[in-house]
Amino acid sequence: MEKQLPWTTLWVDSIDRRDWIERVKQIFDLPGVEELRVNKDNGEVRVNYDPSQVTMFQLSAHLRAAGL
C-alpha cells in the first residue's frame, strides 16, 4: 500500500506579477515536493509533500523568501 502524503495550501499575494506561476514552480522544485496545483485566478497553491523531507514551515518560508 502506497503511503498517502499530506497536502497543504499556501497563498501567493503577488498574483499581479506576470511570472508568478513560473516562480512558484521554481521555488517548489525541492526534494520532498511531489505535486503542485496552482489556481491562477486566486493565488492558491496546493502542495503535496513528504514531511520526512520538507516541512510545511519550510514550504511557506521558501514562498515568502521569494517575495511572493
VMD Tcl script that draws the C-alpha trace (Angstrom):
set ca {
  {0.00 0.00 0.00}
  {1.37 3.38 -1.03}
  {1.82 5.97 1.69}
  {-0.56 8.94 1.41}
  {1.33 12.22 1.57}
  {-0.23 15.35 3.02}
  {-1.34 18.42 1.11}
  {-1.01 21.97 2.33}
  {-2.46 25.16 0.91}
  {-0.42 28.33 0.58}
  {-1.44 31.68 -0.87}
  {0.50 33.94 -3.21}
  {-0.07 37.62 -2.53}
  {1.57 38.85 -5.76}
  {-0.69 37.33 -8.40}
  {-0.48 40.59 -10.35}
  {3.07 39.65 -11.40}
  {3.18 38.07 -14.85}
  {5.73 35.44 -13.86}
  {4.32 34.32 -10.52}
  {3.28 30.84 -11.62}
  {6.71 30.06 -13.09}
  {8.38 31.40 -9.96}
  {6.19 29.18 -7.78}
  {7.21 26.15 -9.84}
  {10.89 27.05 -9.42}
  {10.56 27.74 -5.70}
  {8.96 24.37 -5.03}
  {11.40 22.35 -7.10}
  {12.55 20.80 -3.82}
  {13.23 17.31 -2.53}
  {10.01 16.06 -0.99}
  {7.61 18.12 -3.11}
  {5.60 15.58 -5.06}
  {2.95 17.69 -6.80}
  {1.81 21.30 -7.18}
  {-1.63 22.59 -8.08}
  {-1.82 26.30 -8.82}
  {-5.00 28.33 -9.14}
  {-4.03 31.28 -11.33}
  {-7.24 33.15 -10.54}
  {-6.93 33.42 -6.77}
  {-3.27 32.65 -5.94}
  {-3.95 29.36 -4.18}
  {-1.05 26.91 -4.31}
  {-1.68 23.33 -3.16}
  {1.46 21.36 -2.38}
  {1.63 17.60 -1.96}
  {4.79 16.90 0.05}
  {6.74 14.32 2.01}
  {7.11 15.65 5.59}
  {10.17 13.46 6.14}
  {11.98 15.58 3.53}
  {10.44 19.04 3.81}
  {8.16 20.69 6.38}
  {5.15 22.90 5.88}
  {7.10 25.71 7.57}
  {9.93 25.33 5.03}
  {7.47 25.46 2.14}
  {5.94 28.66 3.47}
  {9.37 30.17 4.16}
  {10.52 29.47 0.59}
  {7.45 31.21 -0.79}
  {7.87 34.27 1.44}
  {11.64 34.48 0.83}
  {10.90 34.73 -2.89}
  {8.72 37.75 -2.22}
  {5.52 36.07 -3.30}
}
mol new
graphics top color blue
foreach p $ca { graphics top sphere $p radius 0.5 }
foreach p [lrange $ca 0 end-1] q [lrange $ca 1 end] { graphics top cylinder $p $q radius 0.2 }
display resetview
